[in-house]
Amino acid sequence: MIVAIAGPPCSGKSTLGESLAARHGTPHLEMDAFRVRLMPFSAHTREDRAVAYRAMHYAAELLAASGSGVIVNACYDHAEDRIDLERSSRRAGVPLYLIECTVSAEAAVTRSRARWNTHPGVDLTPDRVTELVVNYPFSGRGATINSQASREAGLAIAEAYLTSGDPVLPGRWSSGLR
């Protein structure tokens, strides 16, 4: 299976992905890590991010096709990134599960300020973080986790969904997006 953890910046995607990966011994891939590794001096443009998404999806596809579950995390606020991951899931012959993380704009800005010198998203000003949180295109598919709740509560929701929830049907996650 491929598990996509999506949501606006500073919504707890990486924390949840790391926790799930540690519990299950599953690879955890992050788009920002791919972008920094592939293009260390990138301008943080949409084009740079698109390259990183495609690379991460290809790695996820190979891992999933080899029988390993894999967790990917990124904002996934563009339809083409969601479509590309759906295609990778189909090519690997595995289901795609979706967990969307929510956060208030105020909490996201506070988190962004706390990680300013250690996170590769240097283009994330407080105004930009607020805009991305307020306008994030949630799909309502899969599971939704409020990252302002306890880590254990979020993990419990994720575990319950991955154990007994339905995977995302192809085309349902990406419909209606730009």
Secondary structure as UniProt FT lines:
FT   STRAND          2..6
FT   TURN            9..10
FT   HELIX           13..24
FT   STRAND          28..30
FT   HELIX           31..38
FT   TURN            40..41
FT   HELIX           46..65
FT   TURN            66..67
FT   STRAND          70..73
FT   HELIX           79..92
FT   STRAND          96..102
FT   HELIX           105..114
FT   TURN            115..118
FT   TURN            122..123
FT   HELIX           126..134
FT   STRAND          143..146
FT   TURN            147..148
FT   HELIX           151..164
FT   TURN            170..176
//
